[in-house]
Amino acid sequence: MKKHSLQYASIFGLTALGLSLIACKEEQPKVSGKGGRPPAVITATPAVQKEGFMYVDAIGSCVAKESVKIVSQVSGQLMNICFSQGADVKKGDVLFKIDARSYQAVLDQKKSSLAMNQAKLALNEAQLSRSITLLQGQYVSQQDFDTYKANVEVSKANILGDQGTIAQAQLDVDHCTVVSPIDGRTSRFFVDAGNVIAADTALTNVQCLSPMYADCSLTERDFTLLKQHMNGHLKMEISSMVNPEKKAIADLFFVDNQISSTTGTIQVRAEMKNDDHLFWPGESINARIFLKDISDAVMVPAPSVQLNQKGRFVFVVKGDAPNQVAEIRPVVLGQLQEGNRVLIREGVKPGEMVATSGFVMLYPGARVIITDPSKPLEKPAGK
């Protein structure tokens, strides 16, 4: 009897435990989504259709369109410096003055010699003119006549020599005043006033800042693309490496005639206005050469593009809320465009919603909830 009581107690206990487990299971909240997973909370945005570009990128530096090293062409004492260091100057502005007194004295001597020879020429021409009549009456010998004629030619030669030495002496005087040969900006003084300098002494340099060149190196691969579009007028966007917000548009006008066998690159050059002196000679730059426009290009935010073993893909949201699901979509990418958007060549149509975050919880067929990242998630009622 005692044995049967223990058996009944065991059966009743097991039955009660089973009922308890069933009740607990029925009380658990239901979850939605494939495999019992909750919906993935994501952000998403529609693919847009707008104008895009094909381009090649390069790095390079700014180069002054004109750069002139200012040197002395005569020796002497440097008397005056007529500009401020780093000043903007115009063509013909006086930069330096060298003591010209000794050169002026030589010039005056040459001019006086010219005057003497001109007076001799006048006298010899008068003698020659009188001798012509006298020669006809045989009042002067042929030898004397030839002498008068030779004296005229000698005087003319002396005058030509004097004019040449005067021109050289005048150049020396003019070179004592050093002027800027171009519009541009000066560097510092290389020599201070008061020093005695020799000819060919470097004094300063002047560089033209507007317009300015942008020199870049292209790889052979990028050059192949460039060659396909060289018939048109190509633009280059210049931006500073240090401050990418500093930008300017330049016109590509030069491509070198040889690829370097050492670096495998080729040099190209563009010209920009730079009226505001935004860029400086020697400044490192990033350059983007626009090859052609792409109308009606499909673009998505760059973070939406993911990578797996099969390649690049995006998650496209299908259906209407609250029954939206994620679909994996392989894509063929173009180039990165303005606004951190990437061009999609194949795989996505304009207007399709693509996920931009929440990828950890996404998989093909996953239920999704699209949320606005600027707003906090609403808590369910009663929680």
DRENDO-1510 file (C-alpha; in Angstrom, 1 decimal, always signed):
<recs>
REC; n; res; u; v; w
REC; 1; MET; +0.0; +0.0; +0.0 .
REC; 2; LYS; +2.8; +2.3; +0.8 .
REC; 3; LYS; +4.5; +1.4; -2.4 .
REC; 4; HIS; +1.4; +2.4; -4.5 .
REC; 5; SER; +1.2; +5.7; -2.6 .
REC; 6; LEU; +4.7; +6.7; -3.6 .
REC; 7; GLN; +4.0; +5.8; -7.3 .
REC; 8; TYR; +0.9; +8.0; -7.4 .
REC; 9; ALA; +2.8; +10.9; -5.8 .
REC; 10; SER; +5.5; +10.6; -8.4 .
REC; 11; ILE; +3.0; +10.6; -11.2 .
REC; 12; PHE; +1.1; +13.6; -9.8 .
REC; 13; GLY; +4.5; +15.5; -9.3 .
REC; 14; LEU; +5.6; +14.9; -12.9 .
REC; 15; THR; +2.2; +15.9; -14.2 .
REC; 16; ALA; +2.3; +19.2; -12.2 .
REC; 17; LEU; +5.8; +19.9; -13.4 .
REC; 18; GLY; +4.7; +19.4; -17.1 .
REC; 19; LEU; +1.7; +21.7; -16.6 .
REC; 20; SER; +3.9; +24.3; -15.1 .
REC; 21; LEU; +6.3; +24.2; -18.0 .
REC; 22; ILE; +3.5; +24.5; -20.5 .
REC; 23; ALA; +2.1; +27.4; -18.6 .
REC; 24; CYS; +5.5; +29.1; -18.6 .
REC; 25; LYS; +5.9; +28.6; -22.3 .
REC; 26; GLU; +2.5; +30.1; -23.0 .
REC; 27; GLU; +3.4; +33.1; -20.9 .
REC; 28; GLN; +6.6; +33.9; -22.9 .
REC; 29; PRO; +6.1; +36.9; -25.2 .
REC; 30; LYS; +5.9; +36.2; -28.9 .
REC; 31; VAL; +8.7; +37.4; -31.2 .
REC; 32; SER; +8.4; +38.1; -34.9 .
REC; 33; GLY; +10.9; +37.5; -37.7 .
REC; 34; LYS; +12.4; +34.5; -39.4 .
REC; 35; GLY; +13.6; +31.9; -36.9 .
REC; 36; GLY; +12.0; +33.7; -34.0 .
REC; 37; ARG; +14.3; +36.7; -34.2 .
REC; 38; PRO; +13.1; +40.2; -33.5 .
REC; 39; PRO; +13.0; +42.7; -36.4 .
REC; 40; ALA; +16.3; +44.4; -37.1 .
REC; 41; VAL; +16.2; +48.2; -36.4 .
REC; 42; ILE; +18.0; +50.0; -39.3 .
REC; 43; THR; +18.2; +53.2; -41.1 .
REC; 44; ALA; +17.6; +53.4; -44.8 .
REC; 45; THR; +17.5; +55.9; -47.6 .
REC; 46; PRO; +16.3; +55.7; -51.2 .
REC; 47; ALA; +18.7; +55.3; -54.1 .
REC; 48; VAL; +18.8; +58.6; -56.0 .
REC; 49; GLN; +19.2; +59.4; -59.7 .
REC; 50; LYS; +21.4; +62.4; -60.5 .
REC; 51; GLU; +24.3; +63.5; -62.6 .
REC; 52; GLY; +27.6; +61.9; -61.9 .
REC; 53; PHE; +31.2; +62.1; -63.2 .
REC; 54; MET; +33.9; +59.8; -64.5 .
REC; 55; TYR; +37.3; +61.0; -63.3 .
REC; 56; VAL; +40.9; +60.2; -62.4 .
REC; 57; ASP; +42.6; +61.3; -59.2 .
REC; 58; ALA; +46.2; +62.4; -58.8 .
REC; 59; ILE; +48.5; +64.2; -56.4 .
REC; 60; GLY; +50.8; +67.0; -57.3 .
REC; 61; SER; +51.9; +70.5; -56.3 .
REC; 62; CYS; +51.4; +74.2; -57.3 .
REC; 63; VAL; +54.0; +75.9; -59.5 .
REC; 64; ALA; +54.3; +79.6; -60.2 .
REC; 65; LYS; +53.5; +80.4; -63.9 .
REC; 66; GLU; +56.5; +82.7; -63.9 .
REC; 67; SER; +59.5; +82.7; -61.5 .
REC; 68; VAL; +62.4; +85.1; -62.0 .
REC; 69; LYS; +65.6; +85.2; -60.0 .
REC; 70; ILE; +66.7; +88.8; -59.7 .
REC; 71; VAL; +70.5; +89.3; -60.1 .
REC; 72; SER; +72.7; +92.3; -60.4 .
REC; 73; GLN; +74.1; +92.9; -63.9 .
REC; 74; VAL; +76.8; +95.4; -62.8 .
REC; 75; SER; +79.0; +95.6; -59.8 .
REC; 76; GLY; +78.9; +98.5; -57.2 .
REC; 77; GLN; +77.5; +99.5; -53.9 .
REC; 78; LEU; +73.9; +98.7; -53.3 .
REC; 79; MET; +72.4; +102.1; -52.4 .
REC; 80; ASN; +68.7; +101.5; -51.9 .
REC; 81; ILE; +66.1; +98.7; -51.6 .
REC; 82; CYS; +62.8; +100.0; -52.9 .
REC; 83; PHE; +60.3; +97.4; -51.8 .
REC; 84; SER; +59.2; +95.4; -48.8 .
REC; 85; GLN; +60.0; +91.8; -48.4 .
REC; 86; GLY; +57.1; +89.7; -49.6 .
REC; 87; ALA; +55.4; +92.6; -51.4 .
REC; 88; ASP; +53.3; +92.4; -54.5 .
REC; 89; VAL; +55.0; +94.2; -57.4 .
REC; 90; LYS; +54.2; +95.2; -60.9 .
REC; 91; LYS; +56.3; +94.8; -64.0 .
REC; 92; GLY; +58.7; +97.8; -64.2 .
REC; 93; ASP; +58.6; +98.6; -60.4 .
REC; 94; VAL; +62.0; +99.6; -59.1 .
REC; 95; LEU; +63.4; +97.0; -56.7 .
REC; 96; PHE; +67.1; +98.0; -56.1 .
REC; 97; LYS; +69.4; +100.9; -56.9 .
REC; 98; ILE; +73.1; +100.5; -57.3 .
REC; 99; ASP; +75.6; +103.3; -57.3 .
REC; 100; ALA; +75.7; +104.6; -60.9 .
REC; 101; ARG; +78.1; +107.5; -60.6 .
REC; 102; SER; +81.1; +105.7; -62.1 .
REC; 103; TYR; +79.0; +104.3; -65.0 .
REC; 104; GLN; +77.5; +107.8; -65.6 .
REC; 105; ALA; +81.0; +109.2; -65.8 .
REC; 106; VAL; +82.0; +106.6; -68.4 .
REC; 107; LEU; +78.9; +107.4; -70.4 .
REC; 108; ASP; +79.7; +111.1; -70.4 .
REC; 109; GLN; +83.2; +110.4; -71.7 .
REC; 110; LYS; +81.8; +108.3; -74.5 .
REC; 111; LYS; +79.3; +111.0; -75.4 .
REC; 112; SER; +82.1; +113.6; -75.6 .
REC; 113; SER; +84.2; +111.4; -77.8 .
REC; 114; LEU; +81.2; +111.1; -80.1 .
REC; 115; ALA; +80.8; +114.8; -80.3 .
REC; 116; MET; +84.5; +115.2; -81.2 .
REC; 117; ASN; +84.3; +112.6; -84.0 .
REC; 118; GLN; +81.1; +114.2; -85.3 .
REC; 119; ALA; +82.9; +117.6; -85.5 .
REC; 120; LYS; +85.9; +115.9; -87.3 .
REC; 121; LEU; +83.4; +114.3; -89.8 .
REC; 122; ALA; +81.9; +117.6; -90.6 .
REC; 123; LEU; +85.4; +119.1; -91.2 .
REC; 124; ASN; +86.5; +116.2; -93.4 .
REC; 125; GLU; +83.3; +116.3; -95.4 .
REC; 126; ALA; +83.9; +120.0; -96.1 .
REC; 127; GLN; +87.5; +119.4; -97.2 .
REC; 128; LEU; +86.3; +116.5; -99.5 .
REC; 129; SER; +83.6; +118.7; -101.0 .
REC; 130; ARG; +86.1; +121.5; -101.8 .
REC; 131; SER; +88.6; +119.1; -103.2 .
REC; 132; ILE; +86.2; +117.7; -105.8 .
REC; 133; THR; +86.1; +121.1; -107.6 .
REC; 134; LEU; +89.9; +121.6; -107.2 .
REC; 135; LEU; +90.6; +118.1; -108.5 .
REC; 136; GLN; +88.7; +119.0; -111.8 .
REC; 137; GLY; +91.0; +122.0; -112.2 .
REC; 138; GLN; +94.0; +120.0; -111.2 .
REC; 139; TYR; +94.6; +122.3; -108.2 .
REC; 140; VAL; +94.8; +119.2; -105.9 .
REC; 141; SER; +96.5; +115.9; -106.5 .
REC; 142; GLN; +94.6; +112.7; -106.7 .
REC; 143; GLN; +96.5; +111.5; -103.6 .
REC; 144; ASP; +95.3; +114.4; -101.5 .
REC; 145; PHE; +91.8; +113.8; -102.8 .
REC; 146; ASP; +91.9; +110.2; -101.7 .
REC; 147; THR; +93.2; +111.2; -98.3 .
REC; 148; TYR; +90.3; +113.6; -97.8 .
REC; 149; LYS; +87.9; +110.9; -98.8 .
REC; 150; ALA; +89.4; +108.4; -96.5 .
REC; 151; ASN; +89.3; +110.9; -93.6 .
REC; 152; VAL; +85.5; +111.1; -94.0 .
REC; 153; GLU; +85.1; +107.3; -93.9 .
REC; 154; VAL; +87.4; +107.1; -90.8 .
REC; 155; SER; +85.3; +109.7; -89.0 .
REC; 156; LYS; +82.1; +107.8; -89.8 .
REC; 157; ALA; +83.6; +104.6; -88.5 .
REC; 158; ASN; +84.7; +106.4; -85.3 .
REC; 159; ILE; +81.2; +107.7; -84.8 .
REC; 160; LEU; +79.8; +104.2; -85.2 .
REC; 161; GLY; +82.3; +103.0; -82.6 .
REC; 162; ASP; +81.3; +105.8; -80.2 .
REC; 163; GLN; +77.6; +105.0; -80.6 .
REC; 164; GLY; +78.3; +101.4; -79.7 .
REC; 165; THR; +80.3; +102.3; -76.6 .
REC; 166; ILE; +77.7; +104.8; -75.6 .
REC; 167; ALA; +75.0; +102.1; -75.9 .
REC; 168; GLN; +77.0; +99.8; -73.6 .
REC; 169; ALA; +77.7; +102.6; -71.1 .
REC; 170; GLN; +74.0; +103.5; -71.1 .
REC; 171; LEU; +73.1; +99.9; -70.4 .
REC; 172; ASP; +75.5; +99.8; -67.4 .
REC; 173; VAL; +73.8; +103.0; -66.1 .
REC; 174; ASP; +70.3; +101.5; -66.7 .
REC; 175; HIS; +71.3; +98.2; -64.9 .
REC; 176; CYS; +72.1; +100.2; -61.8 .
REC; 177; THR; +68.3; +100.5; -61.4 .
REC; 178; VAL; +67.0; +97.0; -61.0 .
REC; 179; VAL; +63.3; +96.6; -61.9 .
REC; 180; SER; +60.8; +93.7; -61.7 .
REC; 181; PRO; +60.4; +92.0; -65.1 .
REC; 182; ILE; +57.0; +90.5; -64.2 .
REC; 183; ASP; +54.0; +91.0; -62.0 .
REC; 184; GLY; +54.3; +88.9; -58.9 .
REC; 185; ARG; +55.4; +88.6; -55.3 .
REC; 186; THR; +58.9; +89.1; -54.0 .
REC; 187; SER; +60.8; +87.0; -51.6 .
REC; 188; ARG; +63.1; +88.3; -48.9 .
REC; 189; PHE; +66.2; +90.4; -49.5 .
REC; 190; PHE; +69.3; +88.3; -50.2 .
REC; 191; VAL; +71.6; +91.3; -49.8 .
REC; 192; ASP; +71.2; +94.3; -47.5 .
REC; 193; ALA; +71.7; +97.9; -48.6 .
REC; 194; GLY; +75.2; +99.3; -48.2 .
REC; 195; ASN; +77.0; +96.1; -49.4 .
REC; 196; VAL; +79.3; +96.2; -52.4 .
REC; 197; ILE; +78.1; +93.6; -54.8 .
REC; 198; ALA; +79.6; +91.9; -57.9 .
REC; 199; ALA; +77.8; +91.3; -61.1 .
REC; 200; ASP; +75.5; +88.3; -61.1 .
REC; 201; THR; +74.8; +88.6; -57.4 .
REC; 202; ALA; +71.4; +87.1; -56.4 .
REC; 203; LEU; +69.3; +89.9; -54.9 .
REC; 204; THR; +65.7; +88.4; -54.6 .
REC; 205; ASN; +63.2; +86.5; -56.7 .
REC; 206; VAL; +59.7; +87.3; -58.0 .
REC; 207; GLN; +57.0; +84.7; -58.5 .
REC; 208; CYS; +53.8; +85.1; -60.4 .
REC; 209; LEU; +50.9; +83.9; -58.1 .
REC; 210; SER; +48.0; +84.5; -60.5 .
REC; 211; PRO; +47.5; +82.6; -62.7 .
REC; 212; MET; +49.2; +79.5; -61.3 .
REC; 213; TYR; +50.0; +76.0; -62.6 .
REC; 214; ALA; +49.0; +72.7; -61.0 .
REC; 215; ASP; +51.5; +69.9; -61.9 .
REC; 216; CYS; +50.4; +66.3; -61.3 .
REC; 217; SER; +51.6; +62.8; -62.0 .
REC; 218; LEU; +49.2; +60.2; -63.5 .
REC; 219; THR; +49.8; +56.4; -63.5 .
REC; 220; GLU; +49.8; +54.6; -66.8 .
REC; 221; ARG; +46.3; +53.1; -66.0 .
REC; 222; ASP; +44.8; +56.6; -65.3 .
REC; 223; PHE; +46.6; +58.0; -68.4 .
REC; 224; THR; +44.9; +55.3; -70.5 .
REC; 225; LEU; +41.5; +56.7; -69.4 .
REC; 226; LEU; +42.7; +60.2; -69.9 .
REC; 227; LYS; +43.7; +59.6; -73.5 .
REC; 228; GLN; +40.2; +58.4; -74.3 .
REC; 229; HIS; +38.9; +61.8; -73.5 .
REC; 230; MET; +41.7; +64.2; -74.5 .
REC; 231; ASN; +39.8; +65.5; -77.5 .
REC; 232; GLY; +37.5; +67.6; -75.2 .
REC; 233; HIS; +38.2; +70.5; -72.9 .
REC; 234; LEU; +39.0; +68.9; -69.5 .
REC; 235; LYS; +38.7; +70.5; -66.1 .
REC; 236; MET; +40.7; +69.7; -63.0 .
REC; 237; GLU; +39.5; +70.3; -59.5 .
REC; 238; ILE; +42.3; +71.3; -57.1 .
REC; 239; SER; +42.1; +70.9; -53.4 .
REC; 240; SER; +44.7; +71.4; -50.6 .
REC; 241; MET; +46.1; +68.3; -48.9 .
REC; 242; VAL; +46.1; +70.2; -45.6 .
REC; 243; ASN; +42.7; +71.9; -46.0 .
REC; 244; PRO; +40.4; +69.9; -48.4 .
REC; 245; GLU; +37.9; +72.8; -48.2 .
REC; 246; LYS; +40.3; +74.9; -50.2 .
REC; 247; LYS; +39.3; +74.2; -53.8 .
REC; 248; ALA; +39.7; +75.7; -57.3 .
REC; 249; ILE; +39.0; +74.7; -60.8 .
REC; 250; ALA; +41.8; +74.6; -63.4 .
REC; 251; ASP; +42.0; +74.0; -67.1 .
REC; 252; LEU; +44.1; +71.0; -68.2 .
REC; 253; PHE; +46.3; +72.2; -71.1 .
REC; 254; PHE; +49.5; +70.1; -71.1 .
REC; 255; VAL; +50.3; +66.4; -71.1 .
REC; 256; ASP; +54.0; +65.4; -71.3 .
REC; 257; ASN; +55.3; +63.5; -74.3 .
REC; 258; GLN; +56.8; +60.6; -72.4 .
REC; 259; ILE; +56.0; +58.3; -69.5 .
REC; 260; SER; +58.8; +58.0; -67.0 .
REC; 261; SER; +60.4; +54.6; -67.2 .
REC; 262; THR; +61.5; +55.0; -63.5 .
REC; 263; THR; +58.2; +55.9; -61.9 .
REC; 264; GLY; +55.7; +54.7; -64.5 .
REC; 265; THR; +53.9; +58.0; -64.4 .
REC; 266; ILE; +53.4; +60.9; -66.8 .
REC; 267; GLN; +53.2; +64.6; -66.0 .
REC; 268; VAL; +50.2; +66.8; -66.7 .
REC; 269; ARG; +49.7; +70.5; -66.1 .
REC; 270; ALA; +46.6; +72.7; -65.6 .
REC; 271; GLU; +46.2; +76.4; -65.1 .
REC; 272; MET; +44.0; +78.1; -62.6 .
REC; 273; LYS; +43.3; +81.8; -62.0 .
REC; 274; ASN; +44.1; +82.0; -58.3 .
REC; 275; ASP; +43.3; +85.7; -58.1 .
REC; 276; ASP; +42.7; +85.5; -54.3 .
REC; 277; HIS; +46.1; +83.8; -53.8 .
REC; 278; LEU; +44.3; +80.8; -52.3 .
REC; 279; PHE; +47.2; +78.5; -53.4 .
REC; 280; TRP; +50.9; +79.0; -53.1 .
REC; 281; PRO; +53.9; +77.8; -55.1 .
REC; 282; GLY; +55.1; +74.5; -53.8 .
REC; 283; GLU; +51.9; +73.6; -52.0 .
REC; 284; SER; +50.9; +70.0; -52.1 .
REC; 285; ILE; +47.5; +69.3; -53.7 .
REC; 286; ASN; +45.0; +66.6; -54.6 .
REC; 287; ALA; +43.7; +66.8; -58.1 .
REC; 288; ARG; +40.7; +65.3; -59.8 .
REC; 289; ILE; +40.4; +65.4; -63.6 .
REC; 290; PHE; +36.9; +65.2; -64.8 .
REC; 291; LEU; +36.7; +63.0; -68.0 .
REC; 292; LYS; +33.0; +63.0; -68.8 .
REC; 293; ASP; +29.5; +63.5; -67.3 .
REC; 294; ILE; +27.3; +60.6; -66.5 .
REC; 295; SER; +23.6; +61.6; -66.8 .
REC; 296; ASP; +20.9; +59.8; -64.7 .
REC; 297; ALA; +23.4; +57.9; -62.6 .
REC; 298; VAL; +22.1; +55.8; -59.7 .
REC; 299; MET; +23.8; +56.6; -56.4 .
REC; 300; VAL; +23.6; +55.3; -52.8 .
REC; 301; PRO; +25.4; +56.4; -49.6 .
REC; 302; ALA; +28.9; +54.8; -49.5 .
REC; 303; PRO; +28.3; +53.2; -46.0 .
REC; 304; SER; +25.4; +51.1; -47.5 .
REC; 305; VAL; +27.8; +49.1; -49.6 .
REC; 306; GLN; +29.0; +45.9; -47.9 .
REC; 307; LEU; +31.5; +43.2; -48.8 .
REC; 308; ASN; +31.2; +39.4; -48.6 .
REC; 309; GLN; +33.0; +36.5; -50.2 .
REC; 310; LYS; +31.0; +37.0; -53.4 .
REC; 311; GLY; +31.8; +40.7; -53.7 .
REC; 312; ARG; +30.0; +44.0; -53.0 .
REC; 313; PHE; +26.4; +44.1; -52.1 .
REC; 314; VAL; +23.7; +46.2; -50.5 .
REC; 315; PHE; +20.6; +45.4; -48.4 .
REC; 316; VAL; +17.4; +46.5; -50.2 .
REC; 317; VAL; +14.3; +46.9; -48.1 .
REC; 318; LYS; +11.2; +45.4; -49.8 .
REC; 319; GLY; +7.6; +45.7; -48.9 .
REC; 320; ASP; +5.6; +48.1; -46.8 .
REC; 321; ALA; +5.7; +48.6; -43.0 .
REC; 322; PRO; +5.2; +46.7; -40.8 .
REC; 323; ASN; +6.0; +43.8; -43.1 .
REC; 324; GLN; +9.3; +45.1; -44.6 .
REC; 325; VAL; +12.1; +42.6; -45.2 .
REC; 326; ALA; +15.7; +42.8; -46.2 .
REC; 327; GLU; +16.9; +41.5; -49.5 .
REC; 328; ILE; +20.6; +41.1; -50.4 .
REC; 329; ARG; +21.5; +42.6; -53.7 .
REC; 330; PRO; +24.9; +42.2; -55.5 .
REC; 331; VAL; +26.0; +45.5; -57.1 .
REC; 332; VAL; +28.6; +46.7; -59.6 .
REC; 333; LEU; +30.1; +49.9; -58.4 .
REC; 334; GLY; +31.3; +53.0; -60.2 .
REC; 335; GLN; +33.3; +55.8; -58.6 .
REC; 336; LEU; +32.8; +57.7; -55.4 .
REC; 337; GLN; +30.9; +60.9; -56.0 .
REC; 338; GLU; +30.2; +64.2; -54.1 .
REC; 339; GLY; +28.4; +63.9; -50.8 .
REC; 340; ASN; +30.0; +60.5; -50.0 .
REC; 341; ARG; +27.7; +58.7; -52.4 .
REC; 342; VAL; +28.9; +55.9; -54.6 .
REC; 343; LEU; +27.7; +55.3; -58.2 .
REC; 344; ILE; +25.9; +52.0; -58.8 .
REC; 345; ARG; +26.4; +50.7; -62.3 .
REC; 346; GLU; +24.2; +47.6; -61.8 .
REC; 347; GLY; +22.1; +46.1; -59.0 .
REC; 348; VAL; +19.9; +49.0; -57.7 .
REC; 349; LYS; +17.1; +51.0; -59.3 .
REC; 350; PRO; +16.3; +54.6; -58.4 .
REC; 351; GLY; +13.9; +54.9; -55.5 .
REC; 352; GLU; +14.7; +51.5; -53.9 .
REC; 353; MET; +15.4; +51.7; -50.2 .
REC; 354; VAL; +18.9; +50.6; -49.2 .
REC; 355; ALA; +20.0; +50.0; -45.6 .
REC; 356; THR; +22.6; +52.4; -44.3 .
REC; 357; SER; +23.1; +51.0; -40.7 .
REC; 358; GLY; +22.1; +48.1; -38.5 .
REC; 359; PHE; +23.9; +45.6; -40.7 .
REC; 360; VAL; +24.8; +43.3; -37.7 .
REC; 361; MET; +21.2; +42.1; -37.4 .
REC; 362; LEU; +20.6; +41.9; -41.2 .
REC; 363; TYR; +20.4; +38.8; -43.3 .
REC; 364; PRO; +18.4; +37.8; -46.3 .
REC; 365; GLY; +14.7; +37.8; -45.5 .
REC; 366; ALA; +15.1; +39.5; -42.1 .
REC; 367; ARG; +12.2; +41.6; -40.9 .
REC; 368; VAL; +13.2; +45.2; -40.5 .
REC; 369; ILE; +12.0; +48.4; -38.8 .
REC; 370; ILE; +13.3; +51.6; -40.4 .
REC; 371; THR; +13.9; +54.3; -37.9 .
REC; 372; ASP; +15.0; +57.9; -38.0 .
REC; 373; PRO; +18.5; +58.2; -36.4 .
REC; 374; SER; +17.7; +61.7; -35.2 .
REC; 375; LYS; +14.8; +60.5; -33.1 .
REC; 376; PRO; +14.9; +58.2; -30.0 .
REC; 377; LEU; +13.3; +54.8; -30.3 .
REC; 378; GLU; +9.7; +54.7; -28.8 .
REC; 379; LYS; +9.3; +52.2; -25.9 .
REC; 380; PRO; +6.4; +49.8; -26.2 .
REC; 381; ALA; +3.3; +50.8; -24.1 .
REC; 382; GLY; +3.2; +49.5; -20.5 .
REC; 383; LYS; +7.0; +49.0; -20.3 .
</recs>
